[in-house]
Structure formats: structure tokens, C-alpha cells
Amino acid sequence: MSSGEETPSALGATEPVLPSESERVSAEKIFGDRFDLAQRFVQHLATSGMERGLLGPREVPRLWGRHVLNCAVIGEHIPQGVTVADVGSGAGLPGLALAIARPDLSLTLIEPLERRCLWLNEVIEDLELDNVVVMRGRAEQMVDFVNADVVTARAVSALTNLIPWSVPLLHGSGEMLAIKGRSAQEEIEKARKVVKKAGGSTPEILIAGADILEEPTTLVRIRVGS
């Protein structure tokens, strides 16, 4: 590796991780003129993200479809210009994907692990994203510092845990969007008492990207204060 010539997005890269033809069509619809930023984010994930253990090497071929597009598409359920808190951001999914796809949003990425926070900040700096900040800590430690309109989460925990961690960040008004899979309805059934205690509405299952992605994204939405 030559010194001083390679950017963070090229660390360890042998060739770009390109989307399939259908994934590219979807990505261009979702990211528009920021598609190149999304491509650079994917390269970060495939190189430094993998090297630091944020993602396993088996995920590299699935970065576009399973991860980045799967996350970015939830923006269709988020209103314009709101404040979003992404709980347990990890590799920036969905936080950074949303920051790229939706420059109108103001995002706070909440992540407890220092090494992940360092990586997230490196990516934000490299991509020159001005609508996203990183805060190190657990969601329940951030209540006095974050007041969000929308809270997002992916692969953090079951709803029974996620709701009491996340809903307080809404300060009585807003909604939580949790990316879930086939377990969504089962998790909702188990979490009904927790939802009620948190002052949330009846959970809804939403689909994002039905007309864009080959495998649409399943979300659970819980509203408070409305």
C-alpha cells in the first residue's frame, strides 16, 4: 500500500463493489444524484468496515441489496426535514444510508462502541456529509441530549428491549421505525405490554420499497403522542 495516496474508501480494496443491474436501477431511484456517495459508502463497508469487524466478509457480495438499499428505502416512510436518531448505528445502517439518500434529514447516530464511532466519523468526513453527527453511548444515556422526531433501528434487539431504549428519545411525540424481518408480528405480540407502558400506539407493520426492491423491507412503526 503506497503511503499518502489512498483514501479511506480505498483501503484494502482490489476493485469496486458494484451493484447488480437491478440493484443499480433501484439505487439510482433511491439516491438520485447522490448515487456516487452511496457507492463510496459501500466501498467503505467492504474495506475498512470489514477489516474492523463491522461486517463479515460473507456480507460483501450482499452489501447493496441486503444492507444499503434495504436501509435507505425506509426513507419513504420518513417525513421531510425531520430529526432522526438512529439507535445502535454500528456500520451506519440505516443511519448513514439515510443521510446519503435524504440530505433534508438531520441525523444523530447513537453507538456505544468507540471503534465503531471512530469508523462512522471517518466515513462522514470522507463523504463530507453535513447532516449527520455521531454520539457515543447507549440510547438510554442520550435522552437528555437527543430530541428526535423519528427513531430508527436495525438488528439492535427485540422490540421488548428496543422500545424502552428508543421511545424516550422522542420526548412524547414522534415515531419509532424498526427494521424487522419475518419475526415482526411475533415480536409485536410479545411487546404489547411494553408498547402500552411506553405510551405507544398499536404497532403497525409497514413495507418499504415494494415497487423498487426485489426484496422489500419490513418495518414496525410505533407512534407516540398522536
Summary of the structure (lengths in Angstrom):
residues: 226
radius of gyration: 17.0
end to end distance: 55.0
largest distance: 57.2
contacts: 757
relative contact order: 0.13
helix: 46%
strand: 19%
